[in-house]
Amino acid sequence: MRSENFYNHNTLFWVLFLMAYSLSSMAQYTTREVSKAKQAYTDSIKQVDYHYIFPILGQKTYQAGFDIPYPVGIMGNMMFMDQSLVFDEMQLGLKTDDVDLPLTDVNDFINFGKNTNQSFAVNVRPDIWVLPFLNVYGIFGYGRSKTNVLLVEPVELQTSIEQELRTAGFGVMGAFGIGKFFLSLDGNWTWSKPELLDKPVRVSVFGVRLGRSFAFHNKPDRNIAIWVGGMRVRMSSLTQGEISLADALPPDVWARKDEIVSEYWDWYNELSPPKQILVDNTPLPELVDRLAQADGSAIVRYGMQKQVKEAWNGIIGIQYQMNKRWMIRSEGGIIGDRKSLLLSLNYRFLW
């Protein structure tokens, strides 16, 4: 009975271990190489007395001759992203000294063109390898976001809204070995609070990466890893907030306000009488009147369903591991509607 349990336990260990032989935050290398230097490094790894708590199974991993990253790390990231957005189910409201209009459905009367968002963020990501193939991490950051909105009906105008945001969240990553290659599956969930929105926006990101690492012959703990993959972004679609009319409309709109007001009434007069009645029961006439009076003090309430235009995009990346403590990483999203650039510095230590 004891021999059967020993066999089952070790079979499970080897199955898990073979999945995890190429780890290093994102990519680690296997020490099972043919060169003498790396074979000597493998032999030295087997002699390691690993008495730290994490990762679980760390001692067995070293005894098998496989290297693993230091379990605890802290990563600093800078990221830029540019992507298209889709707005739907638009609602508008208005609040002034003498008017208080609640959110009202105007989706039938408003059409958008191409809407884009550019964002820049910096964040700190502490992490820990709980198992040799399972990493858990947190995300805490700050950023700025600029949304460009193109309205084509009832009038044609373009506006940009800039705001600061703060982000917090968590994620998990699994890394597995496939022959000489590594595969990682990464998912995280963050809540970002832009200053102009009533509630945080929940964003979920899922990434899959396939790559390979190349160790330096004379320094087996130094390597370069490259990978390709895909990233999917989803956000909670309901967005509500409020902004002053002065902040919502750029200076060029106010400069040609008479032209825009005239364009609105031309559109209105072409509507059928039943549709005109529907428009009259929305905040649109009051908004146009405030624009005509050059009054930017009104508070515009808004609600909409917002989503990224394309959920998936392709990514490529590279990481240089100077040693088991320091790593530099860069990743770019270059295929698809979403364009992104990530720069990272990672420091790892034992615990």
LINDA-V627642 format. One line per field, one symbol per residue. ss: DSSP state (H for helix, E for strand, L for the rest). psi: psi as a letter, one per 40 degrees, with the letter a starting at -180 (. if undefined). burial: b if it has 24 or more other ideal C-beta (glycine too) atoms within 12 Angstrom, else e. Layout:
ss->???
psi->???
burial->???
This chain:
ss->LHHHHHHHHHHHHHHHHHHLLLLLLLLLLLLLLLLHHHHHHHHHHHLLLLLLLLLELHHHHHHLLLLLLLLEEEEEEEEEEEEEEEEEEEEEEEELLLLEEEEEELLLLLEELLEEEEEEEEEEEEEEEEELLEEEEEEEEEEEEEEEEEEEELLLEEEEEEEEEEEEEEEEEEEEEELLEEEEEEEEEEEEEELLELLLEEEEEEEEEEEEEEELLLLLLLEEEEEEEEEEEEELLEEEEEEEHHHHLLHHHHHLHHHHHHHHHHHHHLLLHHHHHHHHLLLHHHHHHHHHLLLLLLEEEEEEEEEELLLEEEEEEEEEELLLLEEEEEEEEEELLLEEEEEEEEEEELL
psi->dddddddddddddddddddfegigcdhiiiegididddddddddddehgheidiiheddddddeehiiiidhihhhihhhhhiiihiifhiiihhadehghihihedeehiibhhihhihiiihgiihhdieehhhiihhiiiihhhhhhheheihihihhiiiiiiiaiiihhhihgbeiihihhhihihhgideidiihhhhhhihhhaiihihdegeehihiiiiaihhhiihdhhiaiiiddddhidddddfddddddddddddeeiiddddddddeiedddddddddefheeihhiiiihhiidhdiiiiiiihhhdaedhihiihhhehadhhihhhihhhiii.
burial->eeeeeeeeeeeebeebbebbbbbbbbbbbbbbbeeeebeebbeebeebebeeebbebbbbbbebbbbbbbbbbbbbbbbbbbbbbbbebbbbbbbeeeeebebbbbeebbebeebbbbbbbbbbbbbbbebbbbbbbbbbbbbbbbbbbebebbbebbbbbebebbbebbbbbbbbbeeebbbbbbbbbbbbbbebbeebbebbbbbbbbbbbbbeeeebbbbbbbbbbbbbbebeeebbbbbebebbbeeebbeebeebbebbeebbeeeeeeeeeebeebbbbbbbebbeeebeebbbbbbbebbbbeeebbbbbbbbbeebebbbbbbbbeebbbbbbbbbbbbbeee
